[in-house]
Amino acid sequence: MHFGPPAEIFGVDGIIILVVVVLVLFGSTQIPKLARSLGSAQKEFKKGLDEGASDDGGDTKAVAQATPPAAVNPPAPAPAPAPTPVESSSDGSTGPSA
């Protein structure tokens, strides 16, 4: 089997038809607004990419500078409670005498 050359999706004729369809659908007054919103969206996207790239590179240094160094002296341990005295009676049992 022999296949022909692939059909062009958007040739010159396709672009002209596309422009006419867009004009009919959106109208001539809405197209400048649409172009402005697409341009501002593209600016915001590029700005976000640049901020993300700068955050990735300097993020570890900023975090290292922002955290204070660990405490040099550990906190003192809590004092142990004093043992309660146990009395022994003459019969060999332990506990408080009654």
C-alpha positions in Angstrom: 0.0 0.0 0.0 1.1 3.5 -0.7 0.0 6.4 1.4 -0.2 9.9 0.1 1.5 12.9 1.8 0.0 13.8 5.2 -2.6 16.5 5.0 -1.7 19.8 6.5 -3.9 20.6 9.4 -3.4 24.4 9.2 -2.2 25.7 5.9 -2.8 29.2 4.7 -6.4 28.4 3.9 -6.9 26.9 7.3 -5.5 29.9 9.1 -7.8 32.3 7.1 -10.8 30.1 7.9 -9.8 30.0 11.6 -9.5 33.8 11.8 -13.0 34.3 10.1 -14.6 31.8 12.5 -13.0 33.5 15.5 -14.2 36.9 14.3 -17.7 35.6 13.9 -17.8 33.9 17.3 -16.3 36.6 19.4 -16.9 39.7 17.5 -14.5 42.5 16.7 -15.0 44.2 20.1 -14.1 41.1 22.2 -10.9 40.1 20.4 -8.7 42.9 21.8 -9.9 42.1 25.4 -9.2 38.4 24.7 -5.7 39.3 23.4 -5.0 41.5 26.5 -6.1 38.8 28.9 -3.9 36.2 27.1 -0.9 38.5 27.2 -1.4 39.2 31.0 -1.8 35.5 31.7 1.4 34.8 29.8 3.3 37.5 31.8 2.0 36.0 35.1 3.0 32.5 34.0 6.6 33.6 33.1 6.8 35.6 36.4 5.8 32.5 38.3 8.4 30.4 36.5 11.1 32.9 37.3 10.1 33.1 40.9 10.0 29.4 41.2 13.5 29.0 39.7 14.9 31.7 42.0 13.3 30.0 45.0 14.7 26.7 44.2 18.3 28.0 43.9 18.4 30.2 47.0 15.9 28.2 49.2 18.4 26.2 51.1 20.6 29.2 52.0 17.5 31.2 53.1 16.3 28.4 55.3 19.8 27.9 56.8 20.1 31.6 57.7 16.6 31.8 59.0 16.9 29.0 61.6 18.8 29.7 64.7 21.6 27.4 65.8 20.7 24.6 68.2 21.1 25.2 71.9 24.6 24.5 73.2 23.5 23.6 76.8 20.9 20.9 77.1 18.2 21.6 79.7 18.8 20.5 83.2 17.1 17.2 84.2 14.2 17.4 86.6 15.1 16.5 90.2 14.1 13.0 91.3 11.4 12.9 93.9 12.6 12.0 97.4 12.0 8.4 98.5 9.4 7.9 101.1 10.7 6.3 104.3 9.5 2.8 104.9 9.2 1.6 108.5 9.5 -2.0 109.5 7.6 -3.4 112.3 8.7 -6.1 114.8 6.6 -8.8 113.0 8.7 -8.4 109.7 6.1 -6.6 107.6 6.9 -3.4 106.0 4.7 -0.3 105.8 3.6 2.4 108.0 2.8 1.4 111.6 -0.8 1.9 112.7 
